[in-house]
């Protein structure tokens, strides 16, 4: 099949899907091997760029998605009412903890934040940024939470491996005053004790 036809088929499929389509799904639809699908995707992205299309191809959540080119989004906002999905600082903090520590229980998140998180967690579940990931094998079997593909799409991540690296304890300690240093040490000690309890419970 000519390259132009493959690009057209991929463009049509991604446009109709709306959500990301995995490489495996595209392999079945186009009847191509993985490297060939990736080549068609790269060529399609170049074609869209060259013709000044209002759409662009983005690799996200383990697949490909057709999205509005950022510089034209101002016009799209005028077309329809945009749902306000801004996250408050407490909700964003809760999401960050879940993203970096997942799978994690509600109680563990509250221990890190030092406050209750019912509203923030409910908001993240409502927005489909967070979902249940099973239950922890400890007394009471609390629910474990983790991020979703919607989270990856909204933050422009292809996978959790694309999250920025957290600073080491030594890096985090730079510039801290005595009180902040004490809190950091207490937190590290609590984490070590918790890991020990989990290991003993598993045995």
C-alpha positions as CSV (number, residue, x, y, z in Angstrom):
1,X,0.0,0.0,0.0
2,X,1.4,3.5,-0.9
3,X,2.8,5.5,2.0
4,X,0.3,8.3,1.4
5,X,-2.6,5.8,1.9
6,X,-1.1,4.5,5.1
7,X,-0.8,8.1,6.4
8,X,-4.4,8.8,5.4
9,X,-5.7,5.6,7.2
10,X,-3.7,6.4,10.3
11,X,-5.0,10.0,10.3
12,X,-8.6,8.9,9.8
13,X,-8.3,6.3,12.6
14,X,-6.8,8.7,15.1
15,X,-9.2,11.5,14.3
16,X,-12.2,9.2,14.7
17,X,-10.9,7.6,17.9
18,X,-10.3,10.9,19.7
19,X,-8.5,9.0,22.6
20,X,-5.0,7.6,22.1
21,X,-4.8,4.5,20.0
22,X,-2.0,2.0,21.0
23,X,0.7,1.0,18.7
24,X,-0.6,-2.6,18.9
25,X,-4.0,-1.5,17.7
26,X,-2.5,0.4,14.8
27,X,-0.4,-2.6,13.9
28,X,-3.6,-4.7,13.5
29,X,-5.5,-2.0,11.6
30,X,-2.6,-1.1,9.2
31,X,-1.3,-4.7,9.1
32,X,2.2,-3.5,9.7
33,X,5.0,-4.3,12.1
34,X,5.8,-2.0,15.0
35,X,8.7,-0.2,13.4
36,X,6.7,0.4,10.3
37,X,3.8,1.9,12.3
38,X,6.3,4.2,14.0
39,X,7.7,5.3,10.7
40,X,4.2,6.1,9.3
41,X,3.5,8.0,12.5
42,X,6.7,10.1,12.1
43,X,5.9,10.8,8.4
44,X,2.3,11.8,9.3
45,X,3.6,14.2,11.9
46,X,5.9,15.8,9.3
47,X,3.1,16.0,6.7
48,X,0.7,17.7,9.2
49,X,3.5,20.2,10.1
50,X,4.3,20.8,6.4
51,X,0.7,21.6,5.4
52,X,0.1,23.9,8.3
53,X,-2.6,21.6,9.7
54,X,-4.5,22.7,12.8
55,X,-3.9,19.2,14.2
56,X,-0.7,17.5,15.3
57,X,0.3,14.0,16.2
58,X,1.2,13.4,19.8
59,X,2.7,10.2,21.3
60,X,1.1,9.7,24.7
61,X,-0.2,7.1,27.1
62,X,1.6,4.3,25.2
63,X,-0.1,5.2,21.9
64,X,-0.8,8.0,19.4
65,X,-3.4,10.8,19.5
66,X,-4.5,13.6,17.1
67,X,-4.6,16.8,19.1
68,X,-5.1,20.5,18.4
69,X,-1.9,22.3,17.6
70,X,-1.2,24.5,20.7
71,X,-1.0,27.8,18.8
72,X,-4.6,27.3,17.5
73,X,-6.2,26.3,20.8
74,X,-7.4,29.9,21.4
75,X,-9.8,29.5,18.5
76,X,-11.1,26.1,19.7
77,X,-12.0,27.6,23.1
78,X,-14.3,30.0,21.4
79,X,-16.2,27.1,19.7
80,X,-17.5,25.5,22.9
81,X,-17.7,26.0,26.6
82,X,-14.5,24.6,28.2
83,X,-15.0,22.7,31.4
84,X,-12.9,24.2,34.2
85,X,-10.6,21.4,35.4
86,X,-8.1,23.5,37.3
87,X,-6.8,21.7,40.3
88,X,-6.4,23.4,43.7
89,X,-3.0,23.4,45.4
90,X,-4.1,20.7,47.9
91,X,-5.5,18.5,45.1
92,X,-2.4,18.9,43.0
93,X,-0.3,18.0,46.0
94,X,-2.3,14.9,46.5
95,X,-2.1,14.0,42.8
96,X,1.7,14.4,43.0
97,X,2.0,12.1,45.9
98,X,-0.1,9.4,44.2
99,X,1.8,9.8,40.9
100,X,5.2,9.3,42.6
101,X,4.3,6.8,45.3
102,X,1.7,4.6,43.6
103,X,0.1,2.3,44.4
104,X,-0.6,4.0,47.7
105,X,-3.4,4.0,50.2
106,X,-5.5,7.0,51.4
107,X,-4.0,6.7,54.9
108,X,-0.4,6.7,53.5
109,X,-1.2,9.9,51.5
110,X,-2.7,11.5,54.6
111,X,0.5,10.6,56.6
112,X,2.6,12.3,54.0
113,X,0.4,15.4,53.7
114,X,-0.5,15.6,57.4
115,X,-4.2,16.4,56.6
116,X,-7.3,14.5,55.5
117,X,-7.7,14.2,51.7
118,X,-11.3,13.1,51.2
119,X,-12.2,16.1,49.0
120,X,-9.0,16.1,47.0
121,X,-9.2,12.3,46.4
122,X,-12.8,12.5,45.4
123,X,-12.0,15.3,42.9
124,X,-9.2,13.3,41.3
125,X,-11.4,10.3,40.9
126,X,-14.2,12.4,39.4
127,X,-11.7,13.8,36.9
128,X,-10.5,10.3,36.2
129,X,-6.9,11.2,37.0
130,X,-6.9,8.5,39.8
131,X,-8.5,5.1,40.2
132,X,-8.4,2.1,42.4
133,X,-5.5,-0.3,41.8
134,X,-6.5,-3.1,44.1
135,X,-6.1,-3.6,47.9
136,X,-3.0,-3.7,50.1
137,X,-2.2,-7.0,51.7
138,X,-2.3,-5.7,55.3
139,X,-4.9,-5.7,58.1
140,X,-8.2,-4.2,56.8
141,X,-7.0,-4.5,53.1
142,X,-7.2,-0.7,52.4
143,X,-7.7,0.4,48.8
144,X,-4.6,1.3,46.7
145,X,-4.8,4.2,44.4
146,X,-2.8,5.0,41.2
147,X,-3.0,7.3,38.2
148,X,-4.8,6.6,34.9
149,X,-4.2,7.0,31.2
150,X,-6.3,10.2,31.5
151,X,-3.6,11.6,33.8
152,X,-0.9,10.8,31.3
153,X,-2.8,12.4,28.5
154,X,-3.6,15.6,30.4
155,X,0.0,16.0,31.5
156,X,1.5,15.1,28.2
157,X,3.2,12.0,29.4
158,X,3.8,8.8,27.4
159,X,4.3,6.7,30.5
160,X,5.1,7.1,34.2
161,X,8.7,6.8,33.3
162,X,8.5,10.3,31.9
163,X,7.8,11.8,35.4
164,X,10.6,14.1,36.6
165,X,13.1,12.5,39.0
166,X,12.6,13.3,42.7
167,X,15.6,14.9,44.4
168,X,17.6,12.8,46.7
169,X,17.5,13.3,50.5
170,X,20.8,15.1,50.3
171,X,19.6,17.4,47.5
172,X,16.3,18.1,49.3
173,X,18.2,19.1,52.5
174,X,20.2,21.9,50.7
175,X,18.9,25.2,52.0
176,X,16.7,23.8,54.7
177,X,16.5,25.3,58.2
178,X,16.7,23.2,61.4
179,X,12.9,22.7,61.6
180,X,12.6,21.6,58.0
181,X,15.6,19.3,58.5
182,X,14.0,17.7,61.5
183,X,10.7,17.1,59.7
184,X,12.6,15.5,56.8
185,X,14.5,13.2,59.1
186,X,11.2,12.2,60.9
187,X,9.6,11.5,57.5
188,X,12.5,9.3,56.4
189,X,12.4,7.4,59.7
190,X,8.6,6.8,59.4
191,X,9.1,5.5,55.8
192,X,11.8,3.1,57.0
193,X,9.6,1.9,59.9
194,X,6.7,1.4,57.5
195,X,8.8,-0.5,55.0
196,X,10.1,-2.8,57.8
197,X,6.5,-3.5,59.0
198,X,5.4,-4.3,55.5
199,X,8.3,-6.7,55.0
200,X,7.6,-8.4,58.3
201,X,3.9,-8.7,57.4
202,X,4.7,-10.2,54.1
203,X,6.9,-12.9,55.8
